[in-house]
Amino acid sequence: MKKISYTQLDDESVTSALNQKYDIKGSSSATLSNANLYTDTQMNNLKFNFMEVTIPTEKWTKESKTAVMTFDEGIIEANTLVLVGSSVESIPTYDNCSIRCTAQSKNTLTFSCEKIPEISVKVNVLYTNQYKS
């Protein structure tokens, strides 16, 4: 298994951007499924981590058009708050193939697509394992 590097993000602007873009502070218009679980204090205390994940072409299954990426123990849990998007250099392929993260479980993220990419795709993953229990 390839070791994936990640960086701890403590920057207040990350939390601020998430609050504005995704409204995850409990508003009825929140777009995240667990959005109403986070109070202002919890949001201010969240520590986000970032990693860039490369999905090689051979990871995609032709039948289901999915790629399951496995991570080291403790990085991704079933209830980890995860935001996924394309890295800058992979935007054309990511968009043309309609790649999206469709499932997560302990130590895995599952990506689906409409068309299997012909090149490796880099995705950015912003996540936190600090959540309300």
Secondary structure, 3 states (H helix, E strand, C coil): CCCCCEEEECCHHHHHHHHHHHCCCCCCCCCCCCHHHCCHHHHHHCCEEEEEEEECHHHCECCCCEEEEECCCCCCCCCCEEEEEECHHHHHHHHHCCCEEEEEECCEEEEECCCCCCCCEEEEEEEECCCCC
